Amino acid sequence: MLFLTLIKLSTLLTPIDSKTTEVCAKIVLQVIPRKNALCYITDSIYPEEYIRDCLEIVSTPLLMINPETYKNDLNYRRIPIGCDGFLVVSNNYTYLERLFSRPKKDMFEFEAHKRIIIIYHGIGNFSLPPFGDVVQNNGNNLIVIDNFEGSMTRITSVLDNNVSKVWYYENNPNFNIEFPPWMPDLSFRNRTFKVATFNCTPFIYINSDNEVYDGLEFQFIKLLLRDWPLAFDVYNVTQYMNMYLVVMKAVHHGLDEMSTCSIWQRTTLPSDLDYTHSYSETCSSFLVPKPHEIPRVWFVYYPVDISIWILIGFTMVVIGFLLNLLYTLSNANDEYYIYYFLQSFRIIWTGSIEQTPRNPHKILRPILALSFLTSLIISAGYSGGLSSILTSPQLWDIKSMSDMLRYNIRWGNTKAFVQSDVSLSIYPDALELSKRFQLEEDISVKNQRFLTNRYAMSTDRLAENYATDTETFDDFAKMHLKILPQCFMRNALVYVLTPNSPYKNVLNKRVLEIVEHGFLHHWTNNVIIRHNLSYMYRFFENTFDSVGHHVPLNLTKIQGVFYLLFFGFFLSFVVFLCEIYREKI
């Protein structure tokens, strides 16, 4: 596409038909907003000279498009081309028929509800298909200028198939174009608009009679369609099927005009489906256990990094080797080796010291160095941080998907297809989490698993403070879960429509209008109160606002220190027994 800035070069132009230029300029001024771009389509290489003059008069820029070579790879997403109307010029009636025929996949098509001006070098019947189709199906306004080379320039406003309004410029030079109402808008009032849906709270609520009675999208659709007759086709939910795809297939096969519960998954929608403008987005995440205190004995080990525990384990292996060496040396009755063995054993468990025994035997030097390093790291770590640890709450806190893996958190849902959604995430941790999925038979099993504080559930965060699939939680789950800040997927909320839906642009305008008036904010607050869902606010609370302060040291907090003390006494007793045993030998 090439954007042309039209500059009038009168010295380079040949004489043109001033009447045609005048008619064109008057129609463009009435049809297209001033100074907005026109998409120019023609079967010739360059714009006609009178077109240049016409658009220069009305100060309208031109955007040239060649439909024969234009392949709109993004067409199924319906991204606007960037102009407010179309100007089509040709002397070939067959070319115009082909251009206005129903487009195939990946081919150019006129955007719905745009105004189209046709200038035809001849006489044609433009009230017949396919020209009337763009008015009937897409809501376009179609104005045709033909026979301009004759004595009477004809202007035709196409109202519908086989219906048009015609007048002649010479008889009515001050004509005024009145655009008719869009016919599908009127026909909607005479037929039922069918919507495919299923039980997907909070978007759709279905009662025991299998009827829709409430929900975000139920209210939204009523505002969209207003006084148009409306009916819902309810599809039964099964845990083994992706119901989003079920309702989309119903629209694809023409059983319904639109589908709800339309969280647009990252998997690509069928290319021959259309959809509306997004009215919101959701953050797909997890409900995880809230921070809870570490058990009173084990919290003393919590600050130590895994690498330290590996070093301690390696040291224990060395100790085992030394115990075996003790047995061997005891039989050899060699006081020199036994002395250094006991010395190294003492260093490991008595904390850091300033120096190791002087001039040890070269075989024991690496062992003494290792034991000294281990004891130094352990004692320094605890002496520097134990006081702070004992006076602060020590909590398991899950802040990301990596924390879920770290704490061995498993998750589940009663919907089997959720597992594949998690596996599609761009985060590597999500792929590993998808392997920890558990399909739950019913809600009661899920509530029981929450009691372990090692279980999470997938959910969608909607608007401000709404978490989906939580309406059946028991009291424990409502109090002890929080929303994970990290999203494994973000989804746009859209309505899926039939292929090349003629109602898309009308619905898009109404979607934006409703969203701008704050419907989502109003609905989320209203539905939480109306359905007694105030517990959802707890999912989004900052837990550390209430537990992040220091608390006085007490006996409960220091029992872990006594645990270390008695453990040290036990090891000292073992060393004492070793020394007694050696003395007897």
QUIDA-V146976 format. One record per residue. N is the residue number from 0. PHI is phi in radians with two decimals (NA if undefined). PSI is psi in radians with two decimals (none if undefined). OMEGA is omega in degrees with one decimal (none if undefined). Layout:
BEGIN
n = (N	N)
phi = (PHI	PHI)
psi = (PSI	PSI)
omega = (OMEGA	OMEGA)
END
This chain:
BEGIN
n = (0	1	2	3	4	5	6	7	8	9	10	11	12	13	14	15	16	17	18	19	20	21	22	23	24	25	26	27	28	29	30	31	32	33	34	35	36	37	38	39	40	41	42	43	44	45	46	47	48	49	50	51	52	53	54	55	56	57	58	59	60	61	62	63	64	65	66	67	68	69	70	71	72	73	74	75	76	77	78	79	80	81	82	83	84	85	86	87	88	89	90	91	92	93	94	95	96	97	98	99	100	101	102	103	104	105	106	107	108	109	110	111	112	113	114	115	116	117	118	119	120	121	122	123	124	125	126	127	128	129	130	131	132	133	134	135	136	137	138	139	140	141	142	143	144	145	146	147	148	149	150	151	152	153	154	155	156	157	158	159	160	161	162	163	164	165	166	167	168	169	170	171	172	173	174	175	176	177	178	179	180	181	182	183	184	185	186	187	188	189	190	191	192	193	194	195	196	197	198	199	200	201	202	203	204	205	206	207	208	209	210	211	212	213	214	215	216	217	218	219	220	221	222	223	224	225	226	227	228	229	230	231	232	233	234	235	236	237	238	239	240	241	242	243	244	245	246	247	248	249	250	251	252	253	254	255	256	257	258	259	260	261	262	263	264	265	266	267	268	269	270	271	272	273	274	275	276	277	278	279	280	281	282	283	284	285	286	287	288	289	290	291	292	293	294	295	296	297	298	299	300	301	302	303	304	305	306	307	308	309	310	311	312	313	314	315	316	317	318	319	320	321	322	323	324	325	326	327	328	329	330	331	332	333	334	335	336	337	338	339	340	341	342	343	344	345	346	347	348	349	350	351	352	353	354	355	356	357	358	359	360	361	362	363	364	365	366	367	368	369	370	371	372	373	374	375	376	377	378	379	380	381	382	383	384	385	386	387	388	389	390	391	392	393	394	395	396	397	398	399	400	401	402	403	404	405	406	407	408	409	410	411	412	413	414	415	416	417	418	419	420	421	422	423	424	425	426	427	428	429	430	431	432	433	434	435	436	437	438	439	440	441	442	443	444	445	446	447	448	449	450	451	452	453	454	455	456	457	458	459	460	461	462	463	464	465	466	467	468	469	470	471	472	473	474	475	476	477	478	479	480	481	482	483	484	485	486	487	488	489	490	491	492	493	494	495	496	497	498	499	500	501	502	503	504	505	506	507	508	509	510	511	512	513	514	515	516	517	518	519	520	521	522	523	524	525	526	527	528	529	530	531	532	533	534	535	536	537	538	539	540	541	542	543	544	545	546	547	548	549	550	551	552	553	554	555	556	557	558	559	560	561	562	563	564	565	566	567	568	569	570	571	572	573	574	575	576	577	578	579	580	581	582	583	584)
phi = (NA	-2.23	-1.56	-1.93	-1.63	-1.43	-2.08	-1.35	-2.01	-1.08	-1.29	-1.71	-1.60	-1.51	-1.02	-2.19	-1.33	-1.16	-1.13	-1.11	-1.08	-1.16	-1.10	-1.05	-1.12	-1.10	-1.20	-1.08	-1.11	-1.43	-1.60	-1.90	-0.99	-1.04	1.19	-1.66	-1.25	-1.90	-1.49	-1.82	-2.20	-2.67	-1.66	-1.75	-1.38	-2.16	-1.09	-1.11	-1.14	-1.20	-1.20	-1.05	-1.14	-1.05	-1.29	-1.22	-1.11	-1.64	0.97	-1.95	-1.24	-2.15	-2.16	-1.50	-2.32	-1.91	-1.11	-1.18	-1.88	-1.41	-2.09	-1.45	-1.09	-1.72	-1.11	-1.19	-1.53	1.00	-1.32	-1.03	-1.27	2.05	-2.40	-1.76	-3.03	-2.17	-2.08	-1.96	-2.20	-2.88	-2.00	-2.08	-1.16	-1.12	-1.07	-1.17	-1.07	-1.16	-1.16	-1.63	-1.18	-1.03	-1.26	-1.67	-1.06	1.10	-2.09	-1.14	-2.56	-1.24	-1.21	-1.11	1.15	-1.63	-1.61	-2.14	-1.98	-1.95	-1.98	-2.00	-1.46	2.88	-2.19	-2.53	-1.76	-1.66	-1.50	-1.53	-1.06	-1.58	-1.20	-1.19	-1.15	-1.18	-1.39	-1.20	-1.67	-1.85	1.28	-1.33	-1.74	-2.06	-2.08	-2.11	-1.99	-2.43	1.00	-1.29	-1.49	-1.54	-1.35	-2.13	-1.36	-1.67	-2.10	-2.16	-1.83	-1.39	-1.62	-3.00	-1.01	1.22	-2.27	-2.72	-2.06	-2.17	-2.59	-2.01	-1.11	-1.11	-1.50	-2.50	-1.17	-1.80	-1.10	-2.29	-1.55	-1.92	-1.48	-1.30	-1.16	-1.21	-1.09	-1.05	-1.08	-1.37	-1.21	-1.04	-1.26	-1.91	-2.54	-1.52	-1.60	-1.68	-2.16	-1.50	-2.68	-2.68	-1.30	-2.41	-1.06	-1.59	-1.28	-2.40	-1.89	-2.11	-1.52	-1.16	-1.56	1.10	-2.12	-1.38	-2.25	-2.89	2.27	-1.01	-1.32	-1.07	-1.19	-1.11	-1.16	-1.08	-1.23	-1.19	-1.48	1.00	-1.66	-1.32	-1.04	-2.32	-2.48	-1.90	-1.66	-1.64	-1.83	-1.26	-1.50	-2.23	-1.31	-1.75	-2.23	-1.42	-1.18	-1.05	-1.27	-1.08	-1.26	-1.18	-1.17	-1.08	-1.21	-1.03	-1.52	1.39	-1.30	-2.44	-1.44	-2.67	-2.11	-1.87	0.89	-1.67	-1.21	-1.29	-1.24	-1.20	-1.12	-1.18	-1.18	-0.93	-1.17	-1.71	-1.80	-2.00	-2.72	-1.47	-1.13	-1.19	-1.74	-3.03	-2.41	-2.05	-1.85	-1.40	-2.54	-2.27	-1.66	-2.05	-1.05	-1.16	-0.97	-2.30	-1.20	-1.22	-0.89	-1.14	-1.50	-1.40	-1.19	-1.25	-1.65	-1.06	-1.27	-1.43	-1.21	-1.09	-1.12	-1.16	-1.15	-1.13	-1.12	-1.12	-1.09	-1.11	-1.11	-1.10	-1.12	-1.09	-1.09	-1.05	-1.12	-1.22	-1.09	-1.15	-1.15	-1.04	-1.09	-1.19	-1.26	-1.08	-1.23	-1.46	0.99	-1.89	-1.13	-1.11	-1.24	-1.13	-1.06	-1.26	-1.14	-1.12	-1.12	-1.16	-1.10	-1.17	-1.09	-1.06	-1.89	-1.84	1.60	-1.31	-2.27	-1.30	-2.70	-1.54	-0.95	-1.32	0.86	-1.23	-1.12	-1.06	-1.23	-1.57	-1.04	-1.11	-1.17	-1.14	-1.12	-1.13	-1.13	-1.13	-1.12	-1.10	-1.12	-1.15	-1.13	-1.14	-1.18	-1.15	-1.10	-1.36	-1.18	-1.45	-2.20	-1.17	-1.09	-1.16	-1.12	-1.22	-1.80	-2.22	-1.12	-1.78	-2.14	-1.39	-2.22	-1.76	-1.98	-2.70	-1.19	-1.14	-1.15	-1.09	-1.22	-1.10	-1.63	1.02	-1.48	-1.77	-2.46	-2.83	-2.90	-1.50	-1.92	-1.21	-1.25	-1.11	-1.05	-1.19	-1.10	-1.17	-1.18	-1.49	-1.14	-1.40	-1.56	-1.05	-1.11	-1.16	-1.10	-1.20	-1.15	-1.07	-1.34	-1.73	-1.28	-2.22	-1.40	-1.63	-1.26	-2.68	-1.17	-1.09	-1.12	-1.11	-1.13	-1.16	-1.20	-1.10	-1.15	-1.37	1.02	-2.31	-2.42	-2.27	-2.44	-1.28	-2.69	-2.09	-1.53	-1.96	0.93	-1.72	-2.24	-2.07	-2.02	-1.29	1.10	-2.01	-1.17	-1.80	-1.18	-1.48	-1.12	-1.13	-1.12	-1.14	-1.63	-2.06	-2.11	-2.42	-1.44	-1.29	-1.09	-1.42	-1.76	-1.51	-2.87	-2.02	-2.14	-1.54	-1.59	-2.38	-1.93	-1.44	-2.06	-1.14	-0.97	0.89	-1.05	-1.28	-1.77	-1.08	-1.17	-1.12	-1.14	-1.06	-1.08	-1.29	-1.04	-1.10	-1.11	-1.19	-1.13	-1.10	-1.52	1.37	-1.11	-1.09	-1.09	-1.12	-1.16	-1.07	-1.21	-1.22	-1.26	-1.11	-1.29	-1.15	-1.77	0.99	-2.01	-1.12	-1.07	-1.09	-1.07	-1.18	-1.10	-1.90	-1.28	-1.50	-1.07	-1.31	-1.13	-1.88	-2.11	-1.51	-1.68	-1.34	-2.16	-1.09	-1.27	-2.46	-1.10	-1.10	-1.28	-1.71	-1.18	-1.15	-1.17	-1.11	-1.06	-1.12	-1.09	-1.19	-1.15	-1.15	-1.06	-1.12	-1.17	-1.10	-1.14	-1.10	-1.10	-1.06	-1.10	-1.11	-1.17	-1.08	-1.08	-1.20	-1.12	-1.19	-1.25)
psi = (2.47	2.17	2.16	2.26	2.02	2.08	2.20	2.05	1.45	-0.49	-0.33	-0.21	2.56	2.85	2.45	2.94	1.89	-0.53	-0.78	-0.73	-0.71	-0.76	-0.78	-0.79	-0.72	-0.73	-0.73	-0.70	-0.61	-0.55	-0.74	2.33	2.52	2.35	0.23	2.63	2.57	2.40	2.14	2.17	2.25	2.79	0.09	3.03	-0.77	2.78	2.54	2.70	-0.66	-0.44	-0.72	-0.81	-0.71	-0.85	-0.46	-0.60	-0.72	0.06	0.85	2.12	2.82	2.42	1.92	2.39	2.38	1.74	-0.43	-0.59	-0.07	2.09	1.86	1.54	-0.43	0.23	-0.59	-0.33	-0.10	0.78	2.25	2.52	-0.58	0.41	2.83	0.05	2.98	2.40	1.98	2.18	2.24	2.76	0.27	1.87	-0.60	-0.68	-0.74	-0.69	-0.76	-0.64	-0.63	-0.04	2.78	2.15	2.69	3.09	2.47	0.43	2.83	2.52	2.65	2.35	2.42	2.59	0.27	2.69	2.39	2.27	2.21	2.24	1.97	2.27	1.19	-2.79	2.24	2.87	1.74	0.07	-0.15	2.82	2.61	0.06	-0.72	-0.32	-0.64	-0.44	-0.79	-0.78	-0.63	-0.12	0.36	2.65	2.17	2.10	2.28	2.31	2.05	3.05	0.48	-0.24	-0.18	-2.97	-0.45	1.91	2.13	2.37	2.21	2.23	1.93	2.08	-0.63	3.07	2.20	0.15	2.27	2.85	2.23	2.42	2.88	2.40	-0.70	-0.55	-0.40	1.26	-0.33	0.73	2.71	2.14	2.12	2.14	2.30	2.80	2.67	2.17	-0.71	-0.53	-0.62	-0.68	-0.42	-0.55	-0.23	0.08	2.83	2.29	2.04	2.33	2.22	2.32	3.07	3.07	1.75	1.28	2.51	0.13	-0.73	2.25	2.28	2.32	-3.07	-0.34	0.20	0.67	2.51	2.27	-0.25	3.09	2.80	-0.91	-0.48	-0.83	-0.68	-0.78	-0.65	-0.65	-0.61	-0.86	-0.32	-1.96	0.22	2.44	2.39	2.43	2.50	2.27	1.95	2.19	2.42	2.42	2.33	2.62	-0.22	0.04	2.53	1.80	-0.41	-0.71	-0.56	-0.84	-0.54	-0.64	-0.57	-0.70	-0.70	-0.67	0.09	0.22	-0.49	2.78	-0.53	2.68	2.57	-2.93	0.68	1.08	1.99	1.86	2.85	-0.36	2.42	2.36	2.68	2.41	-0.36	0.28	2.65	2.91	2.81	3.09	2.52	2.34	-0.17	-3.10	2.73	2.66	1.92	2.09	-2.74	2.59	2.02	2.85	2.44	2.78	2.24	2.70	2.46	2.52	2.56	-0.47	-0.75	-0.20	-0.32	-0.31	-0.21	-0.69	-0.22	2.25	2.74	-0.54	-0.58	-0.72	-0.59	-0.72	-0.70	-0.72	-0.71	-0.67	-0.67	-0.61	-0.72	-0.69	-0.71	-0.69	-0.68	-0.61	-0.69	-0.64	-0.63	-0.77	-0.69	-0.76	-0.49	-0.66	-0.51	-0.24	0.83	1.81	-0.53	-0.86	-0.69	-0.63	-0.83	-0.51	-0.84	-0.62	-0.78	-0.66	-0.67	-0.70	-0.66	-0.68	-0.02	0.15	-3.05	2.54	2.87	-0.53	2.72	2.90	2.47	2.59	0.89	2.85	2.52	-0.45	-0.58	-0.15	-0.87	-0.58	-0.77	-0.67	-0.74	-0.78	-0.67	-0.76	-0.75	-0.86	-0.60	-0.77	-0.80	-0.84	-0.68	-0.71	-0.76	-0.64	-0.53	-0.45	-0.11	-0.66	-0.76	-0.67	-0.72	-0.39	0.14	2.55	2.30	1.98	2.57	2.08	2.10	1.97	-0.20	3.04	-0.52	-0.61	-0.61	-0.68	-0.68	-0.72	0.16	0.84	2.24	2.75	2.87	-3.12	2.85	-0.03	2.09	-0.57	-0.21	-0.54	-0.74	-0.55	-0.73	-0.66	-0.30	-0.05	2.70	-0.15	2.28	-0.61	-0.54	-0.64	-0.71	-0.65	-0.58	-0.43	-0.23	0.29	2.47	2.12	2.09	2.48	-0.72	3.11	-0.62	-0.66	-0.72	-0.73	-0.60	-0.65	-0.50	-0.44	-0.36	-0.23	0.42	0.50	2.45	2.96	2.45	2.56	2.96	2.20	2.11	2.30	-2.02	-1.19	0.71	2.22	2.12	2.82	0.50	0.05	-0.36	0.24	2.60	-3.14	-0.63	-0.80	-0.66	-0.50	-0.46	0.35	2.68	2.79	2.34	2.23	-0.51	2.37	2.30	-0.22	2.51	2.30	2.45	2.40	2.02	2.95	2.21	2.33	2.93	2.76	2.31	0.83	2.27	-0.15	0.05	-0.85	-0.65	-0.78	-0.67	-0.77	-0.69	-0.60	-0.87	-0.67	-0.76	-0.73	-0.72	-0.44	0.15	0.58	-0.75	-0.76	-0.78	-0.77	-0.80	-0.74	-0.67	-0.76	-0.57	-0.68	-0.78	-0.63	0.23	0.95	0.51	-0.31	-0.37	-0.47	-0.52	-0.48	-0.42	0.13	2.61	1.84	-0.63	-0.10	-0.49	-0.32	0.13	0.07	2.86	2.63	2.68	2.60	2.34	3.07	-0.58	-0.69	-0.49	0.13	-0.40	-0.58	-0.70	-0.59	-0.79	-0.67	-0.84	-0.56	-0.68	-0.69	-0.69	-0.76	-0.67	-0.65	-0.65	-0.76	-0.70	-0.75	-0.65	-0.72	-0.72	-0.73	-0.69	-0.65	-0.66	-0.54	none)
omega = (-176.3	179.9	-176.7	170.7	-172.6	177.7	-178.9	177.2	-172.0	-177.5	-177.8	-175.1	173.3	179.9	-178.1	180.0	-176.3	179.4	-180.0	178.3	-179.2	179.3	179.8	-177.7	-180.0	-178.4	179.4	179.5	-179.1	-171.6	-173.1	176.4	-176.2	174.0	172.8	-171.6	172.9	170.0	-175.7	-179.1	179.7	175.9	173.5	-174.4	-176.1	177.0	175.0	-177.0	179.9	175.3	177.6	179.8	-178.9	-176.4	176.5	179.2	-176.3	178.0	-178.9	176.5	-173.0	177.3	-173.7	178.8	173.6	-175.8	-177.5	-179.7	-177.1	175.3	-175.2	-178.7	179.8	-172.7	-178.0	173.8	176.0	176.6	-177.2	179.6	175.4	177.0	-174.9	178.4	-177.9	174.2	-175.9	-177.9	179.1	170.9	-177.4	-177.6	178.1	177.5	179.9	178.3	-180.0	-179.0	-175.8	177.5	-178.6	-173.2	172.8	-178.4	176.1	176.3	-178.5	171.8	177.5	176.4	-177.7	175.2	171.2	-179.8	-174.3	175.1	177.1	171.5	-174.7	-180.0	-178.5	178.6	-179.3	178.2	-173.9	175.3	179.0	173.1	5.9	-174.5	179.0	-178.9	-177.5	176.4	-177.2	-171.2	-173.4	179.7	177.4	169.7	-173.9	177.1	-176.5	171.9	176.1	-177.6	-177.7	176.8	178.5	-178.2	-178.8	178.9	-175.2	176.4	-176.1	171.9	-176.6	-178.0	-177.2	174.0	178.0	179.1	178.6	177.4	-172.7	170.1	-175.7	-173.4	-176.8	179.8	-176.1	-176.7	179.2	-176.7	177.4	-176.8	175.5	-176.3	-178.7	174.8	-179.7	-173.2	177.3	178.0	178.2	-177.7	177.3	-176.7	-176.0	178.3	-176.6	177.2	-173.3	-177.5	177.1	-177.5	174.5	-176.6	-177.7	178.0	5.2	-176.4	179.4	173.5	-178.3	-178.7	-176.9	177.7	179.2	179.1	178.2	-178.7	-178.3	177.4	-179.3	-176.2	174.1	178.5	-177.9	-177.9	177.2	176.8	-179.3	-173.8	176.1	-175.1	177.8	176.5	-171.9	175.7	179.8	169.4	-175.8	177.9	-176.7	-178.1	171.5	-176.3	-175.0	-177.9	173.9	-173.5	175.2	179.1	179.8	-177.8	176.9	177.7	176.5	176.3	-179.8	-178.7	175.9	178.8	-179.6	179.9	-172.7	176.2	178.8	-175.2	-165.3	170.7	-174.5	-179.3	179.0	172.8	-172.3	174.8	175.0	-171.7	-178.9	173.2	176.7	177.5	-174.9	172.9	178.7	177.4	175.3	173.4	178.1	174.0	177.2	-174.5	-179.1	165.7	-173.7	177.9	174.6	177.2	178.1	-171.5	177.4	177.7	-167.1	179.7	-171.8	-175.7	179.2	179.2	-173.1	-177.0	-175.5	-178.5	-178.0	179.1	177.4	179.5	176.1	178.5	178.0	178.3	177.6	178.3	177.8	175.8	178.1	178.9	177.0	177.0	-179.0	175.9	176.0	177.9	177.7	179.9	-179.4	-177.2	177.4	177.2	-179.2	178.0	-178.4	-176.6	-175.0	-178.4	-177.9	179.6	-177.7	175.6	179.0	178.6	179.4	178.2	178.7	-178.2	-176.9	-169.7	-179.4	177.3	-176.4	175.3	-174.9	-178.4	175.4	177.3	-176.2	174.5	176.2	177.2	-173.5	179.0	-176.5	-177.6	179.1	178.4	178.9	179.0	179.1	-179.8	178.6	-179.5	-179.7	-179.3	179.1	-179.2	-177.3	-177.2	179.1	-179.4	-178.0	179.7	-178.9	-173.7	-174.3	-179.2	178.9	-179.7	-176.5	-178.7	178.3	176.8	176.5	-170.2	164.4	-178.5	-178.4	-176.5	-176.1	178.3	176.1	175.3	176.9	176.8	-177.6	-177.8	176.6	178.6	174.1	-177.6	-178.6	179.0	175.3	179.4	-174.0	-173.8	179.8	-179.8	179.7	177.2	179.2	-178.6	179.2	-177.8	179.4	-177.4	179.8	-179.6	-179.1	178.0	178.0	178.3	-179.5	178.8	179.8	-177.8	175.6	177.3	-176.6	-179.1	-179.7	-175.6	-176.6	177.8	179.7	178.6	177.8	-178.7	178.6	-178.4	-177.3	-174.8	176.6	-173.3	179.2	179.0	177.1	-179.3	175.3	177.4	-176.1	176.4	-172.1	-171.2	-180.0	176.1	-174.9	175.5	179.7	-174.1	-177.3	178.9	171.8	-174.4	-179.3	-179.5	-180.0	-176.0	-167.0	177.1	175.8	179.1	177.0	-177.4	-176.1	177.6	174.0	178.0	173.7	-175.4	174.8	177.5	-176.9	170.3	178.9	-177.5	176.2	-179.2	179.9	-175.8	178.5	-175.7	-173.0	-174.6	177.1	179.3	179.3	179.6	-178.8	176.6	-179.4	179.7	-178.6	-179.4	-179.6	179.5	172.9	-177.6	-176.5	179.1	179.6	-175.5	-176.5	178.2	-177.8	-176.3	177.5	178.3	-174.7	-178.1	176.9	-177.6	-176.3	177.9	-178.5	178.8	-179.3	179.9	-173.1	179.1	174.3	-174.4	-173.7	173.7	-176.0	-175.0	-175.1	-177.3	178.3	177.9	-179.9	177.6	178.1	-176.1	179.1	-177.8	-173.7	179.7	174.1	177.7	176.2	176.4	177.3	-178.9	-179.7	176.4	176.5	175.9	-179.3	179.6	177.3	178.4	176.8	178.5	178.9	178.3	178.2	-179.6	177.4	179.8	-179.4	-179.7	179.2	177.7	none)
END
